[in-house]
Structures are given as C-alpha cells and as structure tokens.
Amino acid sequence: MICRGLLLIAAALVLAVALGAQASEPLLGVWNVDVFKSEYLTSQPPVRRVINFEARGDSLHFTQETTNQGFNISETVKVEFTAKLDGKDYPIMNSGLDTVALKKVDATTYQRIGKIKGMQTEMATMKLSNRNRTLTISTKGTTDAGATYERTEVFNKQ
C-alpha cells in the first residue's frame, strides 16, 4: 500500500515537472496552419502544414510537415531541426536553407534566421497571441536562385 502511494506521488511529480516545462515554453505543442487567415504573397498556400515544437533537453526540436498540391499529385515534405534559443546556427534537414538560428525576443516573440552557405537569406518572426493559442509566423527571404518570397502564416494550437 505504501509502495503504491509512493508511486502515485512520484508519477504526480513527473507530470508536474513535464507540465511546468510546457508552461515555461509556450511554443511547445502541435500547430496547424489556417490558410484562410494566412497570406502568401509570392507563393501558393499549402494544402496542409503542421508544425510541432518539442523540448529536447535545453533545445527545441522543430518538425514541419507541408503538403503542397502539384500537377495531378500532392506531396508532403518534412523539415526538421533541433536548436537552442541562443542565436547560434544549427543544421536543418529537407530545406532550401543550410542552417537556422533561434532566439527569444520577449515572452511572446521569437526570431528565426535562415542561412545558405553562411549568408542570411531568410528572417522569420514568430509571435504568440490569444493566450498562446495562436502563432503568427511572418517570413521574408531570398532563394539561392535570387527569387524573393514573403508570407504571413497563422497557426492554431491543437
């Protein structure tokens, strides 16, 4: 009986620590794009885009799955990176970028810098609102071919 009580207390403590970590970093969680509230100035909106931020030690692990409609076919691309909020460059997979750097500007604003071959080519500002239930990402950049792009995407927390 005492053992069972200790296990319940230990489980409650683990849950409290996990919930506390999530509360301290409001980006954590799954975010779905609302294409009707988003604005794609230089490209077509995706059919579906889901972002997931997970805690990995003192870093954030970012996964983005995007499904685009092509000519008679849909394809899903998965982009991933793990980075600290320290403004240093970290590798990114399945992206036109080589590296990204994250930093927290204030309690509800984050900045992501994307680079190709060490040169900054993209800036994204991520802003939380609606009691951390809405994430707006404004992105401006230039491809390695020199074409510019710009979009403002609105995500809802799942």
Long-range contacts (C-beta under 8 A, 24 or more apart in sequence): 21-55, 22-55, 25-53, 25-55, 25-60, 26-108, 26-128, 26-132, 27-53, 27-60, 27-110, 27-126, 27-128, 27-135, 28-53, 28-54, 28-55, 28-60, 29-53, 29-157, 29-158, 30-157, 30-158, 31-135, 31-155, 31-156, 31-157, 31-158, 32-155, 32-156, 32-158, 33-153, 33-154, 33-155, 34-154, 34-155, 34-156, 37-154, 38-151, 38-152, 38-153, 38-154, 39-151, 39-152, 40-151, 41-149, 41-150, 41-151, 42-147, 42-148, 42-149, 42-150, 42-151, 43-149, 43-151, 44-68, 44-69, 47-74, 48-76, 49-153, 49-155, 51-135, 51-155, 56-82, 58-84, 59-83, 59-84, 60-84, 60-85, 60-102, 85-110, 87-113, 89-115, 96-143, 96-144, 97-121, 97-122, 108-132, 114-141, 116-144, 132-157, 133-157
